[in-house]
Amino acid sequence: MHKRPARATALAASTFLLAGFIAFSSSAASAAPGDETGEWFTADARLGRDVASPTPPGTTQSRTVALDADTAVRAVVSTESLALAQPGERLIVPKAGDLALTLFDGERVSIEVTEVAVSLDVEGTDAMPTVEVIGHRWVDGAAAETAAFTFIPDESGRYALYGGIDRGVEPRVEIDQSSSGVVRLNELGHAAHDPSETDGVLSAPGSVPAPDPGEQTSRNRATATPATIDLLVGYVNSLGAATKAAVTQRVTETNTALVTSGVNIRVNLMSMAPVAYTQSSVGLSDDAQKLKKGDNGLDILHNQRDAVGADLIALIVPKSIGAWGWGFLPAAQGTPTLGVSVTAADRLDGFTLAHELGHNFGSDHDYAHSGKENIPFAFSYGHQVAGKARDIMSYDCPNVDCAQKAQYANPNVKFIGHPTIPSGTATADAARSFNLMAPVIANYRTKTTITRLSGGDRYETAATISRHGFSDPAKVATLVVATGTDFPDALSAAPLAAKLGGPLLLTHPSGLPAATTNEIKRLKPSKILVIGGTTAVPSAVESALKGLVVSGGSVQRISGDDRYTTSVAIGKYGWSASTTAFIATGLDYPDALSAGAAAGKLRAPVVLVPGTSAAVPATTSAYLTGIGTKTAYIAGGTTVVSSAIETALKSKHSVVRYAGSDRFNTSNLIAKAHHTKGGSVYLASGLNFPDALAGAVIAGRQEAPLALSPQACVLRTLNDVQRTIAAKEVVLLGGASLLSDAVGQGIIC
């Protein structure tokens, strides 16, 4: 191996030297020869240190070194930048410095950090952000080397480092940290042509369009703000943590290749989820077709794609059977149904995932190895130069090796390490194809934000929901307080609070909880409505509330002799006229919870009835007639609101009943009937009421549905609702003990 001479570099005062890791500030100056402080990996690990990582095939030499990744990551990215990470987002942040590292036999490499990005999984369960570090060594404006490093946190928030360095004409180096404090550097030789190197590609039907002449002048140039393509990765559940780490690093390498190639795309790894799927013995082509159709349980990935708004799906299966991977090519106008690929886990040690994603982005193989598929554009090919190099999309050159480089074909960008050889031609320009497809693919799905509103108990959760829905205290004049120990009074109070523009907060009979007190102090209301009698909300609590309204404010109690007359009293306070009203049983809470959000949207009351009774109470009937109700919506089937009540209502009003097979499906029927596309969807436990009470207020205020869900998964009918509404935000009401992260992900029961 040719060895480049060791480089000597000095450190400016702002340079970080931390536990064998070095990060240079942008102002670092050159130093006198012999300065040895510029090393990233400074010392071999002690003999006997257990390193569990296997040596990849084709390794020509290996070195085990000490590295504290938790210290190292903070030399690459600041604590302030780490704090900016948001669930489901890939955020480019400022670099903290550049890098230098020692590889083998004293060879030292300086890397200019080109891009740093932080991200959290869409569920927000990561203990710390994943950090991508993309770097280059430039010579006369061309990339002589590229580097892709990923700091991946474990469940406790401790980091491990993975990396890959494309060294141009020198063998590639990969970095793996499977043991704390120790990393292994593996130099991989340029392997001879492997006849099994193959994958499959299918394309959308249609002719190849000509490019827009207007893009000719700007092709192959990445803009300041790259398009983000959101990726959902499913992996067969027999694969474990090593596969997840490998996928994360391969995504960083894909992004590095996109940067190097001047492509206006970045891949955002939104989520990785295990799937109960048995790999096809026929081959990866069969797996790809099943994934496209959602067969054999793979529909779960399509449901998750819709739930979180992922543009593409990649499935990782254990073995390469018949191919290393399989991907679909889109038409120029975009083909969302073909935004899927399959990659074999036993081939994740190379560029296979980047290759299959390249098909999804719009590139075929190099022309010689293409099947002459329908490609998005006439130039949607990879490129190879015999005996020199090839891009990610190309197969090896016939009869002579050409090393695969971490880049996509672009005639305006040279092959890494080959400053005189373009990586593409006018007829082999994958980068140009990607840049044209970027805005199309990035809009295959609308990204869904997942927000969880929860606290230590129901009172804190209600206060958290209030802060979320009513962030500006100046806009809240009136708020509502009800007991948190029972549901009837608050069921009718939720749409009232939505109509009045204030939250519903909960109290305990023994006293006003601190969370409720603090939230009222923040809002400074001029009026507080207390719902229910003194058994539900004692006089002592009412007195405490009087001390929390602004000067000149008031506290008013709304109550009746029972839950039904209290419901009517709430209605009379809020509605002197309403052409619509929701009718729900006062004997249980689920149906009225869902009705509360829909009623809030319509600015209509929810009126409780004794559901199993044979008649509507006289006071209730008189109230509905008095406010001019034309349409009464019944929430629930005949077992919860009797046929006799429906018949009585029909004698005076038009009646629509929403009756699902259970509380969850009734909830979904109401959501579908009364809510349109966009906005938010609020999800609450169908097995407990407190969190949903406060949530129904802001859902109604925002004209968003509140749907009920089991704890561990999403019913297919709810997934249908989410597809229909195409919400931009899913809000989980309550902690994970009530609604698991899987509910936010859209995982089907």
PARO-358145 format. One record per residue (C-alpha): x, y, z; residue in three letters. Coordinates in steps of 0.5 Angstrom, whole numbers, padded with zeros to 4 digits, always signed. Layout:
N
XYZAla...
END
This chain:
749
+0000+0000+0000Met+0003+0007-0002His+0003+0011+0005Lys+0002+0018+0005Arg+0007+0022+0009Pro+0005+0024+0016Ala+0002+0031+0016Arg+0003+0036+0022Ala-0002+0041+0024Thr-0002+0046+0030Ala-0008+0047+0034Leu-0011+0054+0036Ala-0013+0056+0042Ala-0020+0054+0041Ser-0018+0047+0038Thr-0021+0041+0042Phe-0017+0035+0045Leu-0021+0030+0048Leu-0019+0023+0050Ala-0016+0021+0043Gly-0021+0025+0039Phe-0019+0032+0036Ile-0023+0037+0033Ala-0020+0043+0030Phe-0023+0050+0030Ser-0024+0053+0023Ser-0018+0058+0025Ser-0013+0053+0027Ala-0006+0054+0024Ala-0001+0050+0021Ser+0005+0048+0026Ala+0012+0047+0026Ala+0014+0040+0023Pro+0014+0034+0029Gly+0007+0037+0032Asp+0004+0030+0034Glu-0002+0033+0037Thr-0007+0033+0031Gly-0009+0025+0032Glu-0016+0023+0033Trp-0014+0016+0035Phe-0008+0016+0039Thr-0006+0010+0042Ala-0008+0002+0041Asp-0012-0001+0046Ala-0009-0005+0051Arg-0008-0012+0050Leu-0013-0017+0052Gly-0019-0011+0051Arg-0025-0015+0049Asp-0027-0012+0042Val-0034-0016+0040Ala-0034-0013+0033Ser-0033-0018+0027Pro-0027-0017+0022Thr-0031-0015+0015Pro-0029-0020+0009Pro-0023-0017+0005Gly-0020-0013+0011Thr-0013-0012+0009Thr-0011-0009+0016Gln-0014-0008+0022Ser-0013-0003+0028Arg-0016-0003+0035Thr-0016+0004+0038Val-0019+0007+0045Ala-0024+0013+0044Leu-0029+0016+0048Asp-0035+0017+0044Ala-0039+0021+0049Asp-0033+0026+0049Thr-0031+0026+0042Ala-0038+0028+0040Val-0038+0034+0044Arg-0032+0036+0040Ala-0036+0035+0033Val-0042+0039+0035Val-0044+0043+0041Ser-0049+0042+0047Thr-0053+0047+0044Glu-0054+0044+0037Ser-0055+0037+0040Leu-0061+0041+0044Ala-0064+0043+0037Leu-0066+0036+0035Ala-0073+0035+0034Gln-0077+0028+0033Pro-0077+0026+0026Gly-0073+0032+0023Glu-0066+0032+0021Arg-0063+0038+0022Leu-0056+0041+0020Ile-0053+0045+0025Val-0046+0049+0025Pro-0040+0044+0026Lys-0035+0045+0032Ala-0029+0044+0028Gly-0025+0040+0023Asp-0022+0033+0024Leu-0015+0030+0024Ala-0014+0022+0025Leu-0009+0017+0025Thr-0010+0011+0021Leu-0005+0006+0020Phe+0003+0006+0020Asp+0003+0013+0022Gly-0001+0016+0016Glu-0005+0022+0018Arg-0011+0025+0015Val-0014+0032+0016Ser-0022+0032+0014Ile-0026+0038+0013Glu-0032+0038+0016Val-0037+0039+0011Thr-0044+0038+0014Glu-0046+0036+0021Val-0054+0034+0022Ala-0057+0032+0029Val-0064+0028+0029Ser-0069+0024+0033Leu-0073+0018+0032Asp-0080+0021+0030Val-0083+0017+0036Glu-0078+0022+0040Gly-0076+0016+0044Thr-0068+0017+0043Asp-0064+0018+0049Ala-0060+0023+0045Met-0060+0025+0038Pro-0056+0021+0033Thr-0050+0026+0030Val-0048+0025+0023Glu-0041+0028+0021Val-0040+0029+0013Ile-0033+0031+0011Gly-0028+0032+0005His-0021+0033+0004Arg-0020+0037-0002Trp-0015+0038-0007Val-0015+0043-0012Asp-0023+0043-0011Gly-0024+0036-0012Ala-0025+0031-0007Ala-0019+0027-0005Ala-0022+0023+0000Glu-0029+0023+0004Thr-0031+0021+0011Ala-0038+0019+0014Ala-0038+0019+0021Phe-0044+0017+0025Thr-0045+0018+0033Phe-0051+0013+0035Ile-0054+0013+0042Pro-0056+0007+0046Asp-0062+0007+0051Glu-0058+0010+0056Ser-0056+0016+0052Gly-0048+0013+0051Arg-0045+0014+0044Tyr-0042+0009+0040Ala-0038+0011+0033Leu-0039+0008+0026Tyr-0035+0011+0020Gly-0033+0010+0013Gly-0027+0014+0009Ile-0027+0013+0002Asp-0019+0015+0001Arg-0019+0015-0007Gly-0014+0011-0010Val-0013+0008-0003Glu-0017+0002+0000Pro-0023+0004+0004Arg-0023+0005+0012Val-0029+0003+0016Glu-0030+0004+0023Ile-0034+0000+0028Asp-0035+0001+0036Gln-0039-0005+0038Ser-0035-0004+0045Ser-0035+0002+0050Ser-0029+0006+0049Gly-0026+0002+0044Val-0026+0002+0036Val-0024-0002+0031Arg-0021+0001+0024Leu-0021-0004+0018Asn-0018-0003+0012Glu-0022-0006+0006Leu-0018-0008+0000Gly-0021-0007-0007His-0024-0014-0008Ala-0024-0017-0015Ala-0031-0017-0019His-0036-0021-0015Asp-0041-0025-0020Pro-0046-0025-0014Ser-0046-0017-0014Glu-0053-0016-0017Thr-0059-0013-0015Asp-0066-0012-0019Gly-0070-0006-0021Val-0077-0005-0024Leu-0079+0002-0027Ser-0086+0005-0028Ala-0089+0005-0034Pro-0089+0010-0039Gly-0084+0014-0044Ser-0078+0017-0042Val-0079+0025-0042Pro-0074+0030-0044Ala-0072+0035-0038Pro-0074+0042-0038Asp-0070+0046-0042Pro-0070+0051-0036Gly-0066+0047-0031Glu-0060+0046-0036Gln-0057+0052-0033Thr-0057+0050-0026Ser-0056+0042-0026Arg-0052+0039-0022Asn-0052+0044-0017Arg-0054+0043-0010Ala-0058+0049-0007Thr-0057+0052+0000Ala-0063+0048+0003Thr-0063+0041+0000Pro-0070+0037+0000Ala-0071+0032+0005Thr-0073+0025+0004Ile-0076+0022+0010Asp-0074+0014+0010Leu-0078+0009+0014Leu-0074+0003+0015Val-0077-0004+0017Gly-0073-0010+0019Tyr-0074-0017+0020Val-0075-0018+0027Asn-0070-0023+0028Ser-0065-0018+0026Leu-0062-0014+0032Gly-0059-0008+0034Ala-0053-0009+0030Ala-0057-0008+0024Thr-0060-0002+0026Lys-0053+0001+0027Ala-0051-0001+0020Ala-0057+0002+0017Val-0056+0008+0021Thr-0049+0009+0018Gln-0051+0007+0011Arg-0056+0013+0011Val-0050+0017+0013Thr-0046+0015+0008Glu-0052+0016+0003Thr-0052+0023+0005Asn-0044+0024+0004Thr-0045+0021-0003Ala-0051+0026-0004Leu-0046+0032-0002Val-0040+0030-0005Thr-0044+0029-0012Ser-0048+0036-0012Gly-0055+0033-0010Val-0060+0037-0007Asn-0063+0031-0003Ile-0061+0029+0004Arg-0064+0023+0007Val-0068+0023+0014Asn-0068+0017+0018Leu-0075+0018+0021Met-0076+0011+0024Ser-0074+0004+0024Met-0079-0001+0026Ala-0078-0009+0027Pro-0083-0013+0023Val-0086-0020+0023Ala-0084-0022+0016Tyr-0081-0029+0014Thr-0076-0027+0008Gln-0079-0030+0001Ser-0075-0037-0001Ser-0076-0035-0008Val-0071-0028-0008Gly-0071-0021-0006Leu-0075-0020-0012Ser-0081-0023-0009Asp-0080-0019-0002Asp-0080-0013-0006Ala-0087-0014-0010Gln-0090-0016-0003Lys-0087-0010+0000Leu-0090-0006-0006Lys-0097-0009-0005Lys-0097-0010+0003Gly-0097-0017+0003Asp-0095-0022+0008Asn-0096-0017+0014Gly-0092-0012+0011Leu-0098-0007+0010Asp-0096-0005+0017Ile-0090-0001+0014Leu-0095+0002+0009His-0099+0004+0015Asn-0093+0007+0019Gln-0091+0011+0013Arg-0098+0014+0012Asp-0098+0015+0020Ala-0091+0019+0020Val-0091+0022+0013Gly-0085+0018+0011Ala-0083+0019+0003Asp-0080+0012+0002Leu-0080+0005+0005Ile-0074+0001+0006Ala-0074-0007+0008Leu-0068-0010+0011Ile-0069-0018+0010Val-0063-0023+0013Pro-0060-0026+0007Lys-0058-0024+0000Ser-0063-0029-0004Ile-0062-0028-0012Gly-0060-0021-0011Ala-0057-0016-0006Trp-0062-0011-0006Gly-0068-0009-0010Trp-0071-0002-0012Gly-0076+0001-0016Phe-0075+0007-0021Leu-0080+0012-0021Pro-0083+0016-0027Ala-0081+0023-0028Ala-0088+0026-0025Gln-0087+0021-0019Gly-0089+0014-0017Thr-0091+0014-0009Pro-0093+0007-0010Thr-0086+0005-0012Leu-0082+0009-0007Gly-0080+0002-0004Val-0074-0002-0004Ser-0071-0009+0000Val-0064-0010+0002Thr-0060-0016+0005Ala-0057-0015+0012Ala-0051-0019+0010Asp-0050-0014+0004Arg-0050-0008+0009Leu-0043-0008+0009Asp-0042-0004+0003Gly-0046+0001-0001Phe-0052-0003-0003Thr-0057+0001+0001Leu-0055+0007-0002Ala-0056+0004-0009His-0063+0001-0008Glu-0065+0008-0005Leu-0061+0011-0011Gly-0066+0007-0016His-0072+0010-0011Asn-0069+0017-0013Phe-0069+0016-0020Gly-0063+0012-0023Ser-0062+0006-0026Asp-0055+0002-0026His-0049+0004-0031Asp-0052+0003-0038Tyr-0048-0003-0040Ala-0051-0007-0034His-0058-0004-0034Ser-0064-0007-0037Gly-0066-0002-0041Lys-0072+0000-0036Glu-0076+0006-0037Asn-0072+0011-0033Ile-0075+0018-0031Pro-0070+0022-0036Phe-0065+0020-0042Ala-0059+0021-0037Phe-0062+0017-0031Ser-0056+0012-0031Tyr-0049+0011-0027Gly-0042+0011-0029His-0036+0007-0029Gln-0029+0008-0032Val-0026+0001-0034Ala-0020+0000-0029Gly-0021+0007-0025Lys-0027+0008-0021Ala-0035+0007-0022Arg-0041+0010-0018Asp-0045+0007-0013Ile-0051+0006-0018Met-0046+0002-0023Ser-0044-0005-0023Tyr-0036-0007-0023Asp-0033-0006-0030Cys-0032-0013-0035Pro-0026-0016-0034Asn-0022-0011-0030Val-0024-0008-0023Asp-0026-0001-0022Cys-0027+0001-0015Ala-0034+0003-0013Gln-0033+0010-0010Lys-0038+0014-0005Ala-0041+0018-0010Gln-0047+0018-0015Tyr-0045+0020-0023Ala-0044+0027-0024Asn-0040+0030-0030Pro-0039+0036-0027Asn-0036+0032-0021Val-0029+0028-0021Lys-0029+0021-0018Phe-0026+0021-0011Ile-0018+0021-0012Gly-0018+0022-0019His-0018+0029-0020Pro-0018+0029-0028Thr-0024+0023-0029Ile-0031+0026-0029Pro-0036+0021-0025Ser-0041+0022-0030Gly-0043+0024-0037Thr-0048+0028-0041Ala-0052+0021-0042Thr-0050+0018-0035Ala-0052+0024-0030Asp-0055+0021-0024Ala-0054+0027-0020Ala-0058+0031-0025Arg-0064+0026-0025Ser-0064+0026-0017Phe-0064+0034-0017Asn-0070+0034-0022Leu-0074+0028-0018Met-0072+0031-0011Ala-0078+0036-0010Pro-0083+0030-0013Val-0080+0025-0008Ile-0080+0029-0002Ala-0087+0030-0003Asn-0089+0023-0003Tyr-0092+0024+0004Arg-0093+0030+0008Thr-0089+0029+0014Lys-0093+0028+0021Thr-0091+0031+0027Thr-0092+0027+0033Ile-0093+0030+0040Thr-0094+0027+0047Arg-0098+0031+0052Leu-0097+0028+0059Ser-0095+0029+0066Gly-0094+0026+0073Gly-0102+0025+0074Asp-0108+0027+0071Arg-0108+0034+0074Tyr-0101+0035+0071Glu-0103+0032+0064Thr-0109+0037+0064Ala-0105+0043+0065Ala-0100+0041+0060Thr-0105+0040+0055Ile-0108+0047+0057Ser-0101+0050+0056Arg-0100+0047+0049His-0107+0049+0047Gly-0107+0056+0050Phe-0100+0058+0050Ser-0102+0066+0050Asp-0106+0067+0057Pro-0108+0074+0054Ala-0113+0070+0050Lys-0116+0066+0055Val-0122+0070+0059Ala-0125+0064+0062Thr-0123+0057+0064Leu-0127+0051+0066Val-0125+0047+0073Val-0129+0040+0074Ala-0127+0034+0078Thr-0122+0029+0076Gly-0124+0023+0080Thr-0131+0022+0075Asp-0133+0024+0068Phe-0140+0026+0067Pro-0140+0033+0069Asp-0133+0034+0065Ala-0136+0031+0059Leu-0141+0036+0057Ser-0136+0042+0060Ala-0131+0040+0055Ala-0135+0043+0049Pro-0137+0049+0053Leu-0130+0050+0054Ala-0128+0050+0047Ala-0134+0055+0045Lys-0131+0060+0051Leu-0124+0059+0049Gly-0121+0057+0055Gly-0118+0050+0058Pro-0121+0045+0062Leu-0117+0044+0068Leu-0118+0038+0073Leu-0119+0038+0081Thr-0119+0033+0087His-0124+0034+0092Pro-0119+0034+0097Ser-0116+0040+0095Gly-0114+0044+0088Leu-0107+0041+0086Pro-0101+0045+0085Ala-0101+0043+0077Ala-0108+0046+0077Thr-0106+0052+0081Thr-0100+0054+0077Asn-0104+0054+0071Glu-0109+0058+0073Ile-0104+0063+0075Lys-0101+0063+0069Arg-0107+0064+0065Leu-0110+0070+0070Lys-0117+0069+0068Pro-0123+0074+0069Ser-0128+0068+0070Lys-0127+0061+0072Ile-0133+0056+0071Leu-0134+0050+0077Val-0138+0044+0074Ile-0142+0040+0079Gly-0144+0040+0086Gly-0140+0041+0092Thr-0140+0033+0092Thr-0136+0033+0086Ala-0132+0040+0087Val-0132+0042+0095Pro-0134+0049+0097Ser-0126+0050+0100Ala-0124+0048+0092Val-0129+0054+0090Glu-0126+0059+0095Ser-0119+0057+0093Ala-0121+0059+0086Leu-0124+0065+0088Lys-0117+0067+0090Gly-0114+0066+0083Leu-0118+0070+0078Val-0116+0077+0077Val-0118+0083+0081Ser-0126+0084+0079Gly-0126+0077+0077Gly-0131+0072+0079Ser-0132+0064+0080Val-0139+0061+0078Gln-0142+0054+0079Arg-0146+0050+0074Ile-0149+0044+0077Ser-0156+0041+0077Gly-0159+0035+0082Asp-0156+0030+0078Asp-0151+0029+0072Arg-0157+0030+0067Tyr-0159+0036+0070Thr-0152+0039+0070Thr-0151+0037+0063Ser-0157+0041+0061Val-0155+0047+0066Ala-0148+0047+0062Ile-0152+0047+0056Gly-0156+0053+0058Lys-0150+0057+0060Tyr-0147+0056+0053Gly-0152+0055+0048Trp-0159+0059+0048Ser-0159+0057+0040Ala-0156+0051+0037Ser-0158+0047+0031Thr-0154+0041+0032Thr-0153+0037+0039Ala-0149+0031+0041Phe-0153+0026+0045Ile-0149+0021+0049Ala-0150+0016+0055Thr-0148+0019+0062Gly-0147+0012+0064Leu-0140+0011+0061Asp-0135+0016+0058Tyr-0132+0013+0051Pro-0137+0016+0046Asp-0138+0022+0050Ala-0131+0024+0049Leu-0131+0023+0042Ser-0137+0027+0041Ala-0134+0032+0045Gly-0129+0034+0040Ala-0134+0034+0034Ala-0139+0038+0038Ala-0133+0043+0040Gly-0132+0044+0032Lys-0139+0045+0031Leu-0140+0050+0037Arg-0145+0045+0039Ala-0147+0042+0046Pro-0146+0035+0049Val-0152+0033+0052Val-0152+0027+0057Leu-0158+0022+0057Val-0159+0016+0062Pro-0158+0011+0056Gly-0161+0005+0058Thr-0168+0009+0059Ser-0174+0008+0055Ala-0175+0016+0055Ala-0171+0022+0054Val-0172+0026+0061Pro-0177+0032+0060Ala-0172+0037+0062Thr-0167+0035+0056Thr-0173+0034+0051Ser-0175+0041+0053Ala-0168+0044+0053Tyr-0166+0041+0046Leu-0173+0044+0043Thr-0172+0051+0046Gly-0165+0052+0043Ile-0168+0050+0036Gly-0164+0043+0035Thr-0165+0041+0028Lys-0160+0035+0028Thr-0159+0031+0034Ala-0152+0026+0033Tyr-0153+0020+0038Ile-0146+0017+0040Ala-0146+0010+0041Gly-0150+0004+0039Gly-0157+0002+0042Thr-0154-0002+0048Thr-0151+0005+0050Val-0157+0010+0048Val-0163+0006+0047Ser-0167+0005+0041Ser-0173+0008+0045Ala-0169+0015+0046Ile-0167+0015+0039Glu-0175+0014+0037Thr-0177+0020+0042Ala-0171+0024+0039Leu-0174+0023+0032Lys-0181+0025+0034Ser-0178+0032+0034Lys-0171+0032+0031His-0167+0029+0025Ser-0163+0024+0028Val-0156+0021+0026Val-0153+0015+0030Arg-0146+0014+0030Tyr-0145+0006+0032Ala-0139+0002+0031Gly-0138-0005+0034Ser-0134-0002+0040Asp-0132+0005+0043Arg-0126+0005+0038Phe-0130+0004+0032Asn-0135+0009+0034Thr-0130+0014+0035Ser-0127+0013+0028Asn-0134+0014+0025Leu-0135+0021+0029Ile-0128+0023+0027Ala-0129+0021+0019Lys-0136+0024+0019Ala-0134+0031+0022His-0127+0033+0020His-0123+0034+0014Thr-0116+0034+0011Lys-0110+0037+0015Gly-0109+0040+0022Gly-0108+0035+0028Ser-0111+0029+0030Val-0112+0028+0038Tyr-0111+0020+0040Leu-0113+0018+0047Ala-0114+0012+0051Ser-0121+0009+0050Gly-0120+0005+0057Leu-0119+0011+0061Asn-0122+0018+0061Phe-0118+0024+0065Pro-0113+0026+0059Asp-0118+0026+0054Ala-0123+0030+0058Leu-0118+0036+0057Ala-0116+0034+0050Gly-0123+0034+0048Ala-0123+0042+0049Val-0117+0043+0045Ile-0119+0038+0039Ala-0125+0042+0039Gly-0122+0049+0039Arg-0118+0047+0033Gln-0123+0043+0030Glu-0119+0037+0030Ala-0122+0030+0031Pro-0121+0026+0038Leu-0120+0019+0037Ala-0120+0013+0042Leu-0114+0008+0041Ser-0112+0002+0045Pro-0106+0002+0049Gln-0101-0002+0045Ala-0103-0001+0037Cys-0108+0002+0032Val-0114-0001+0030Leu-0114-0001+0022Arg-0121+0003+0022Thr-0117+0009+0026Leu-0111+0008+0021Asn-0116+0009+0015Asp-0119+0016+0019Val-0111+0018+0019Gln-0111+0017+0012Arg-0117+0020+0010Thr-0115+0026+0014Ile-0108+0026+0013Ala-0106+0030+0019Ala-0100+0034+0020Lys-0099+0033+0027Glu-0101+0027+0031Val-0102+0029+0039Val-0102+0023+0044Leu-0106+0025+0050Leu-0103+0022+0056Gly-0096+0018+0058Gly-0094+0011+0055Ala-0098+0007+0060Ser-0104+0009+0057Leu-0102+0010+0049Leu-0095+0007+0047Ser-0090+0010+0042Asp-0093+0004+0037Ala-0100+0008+0037Val-0096+0014+0035Gly-0092+0010+0030Gln-0099+0008+0027Gly-0097+0000+0028Ile-0103-0004+0027Ile-0106-0009+0032Cys
END
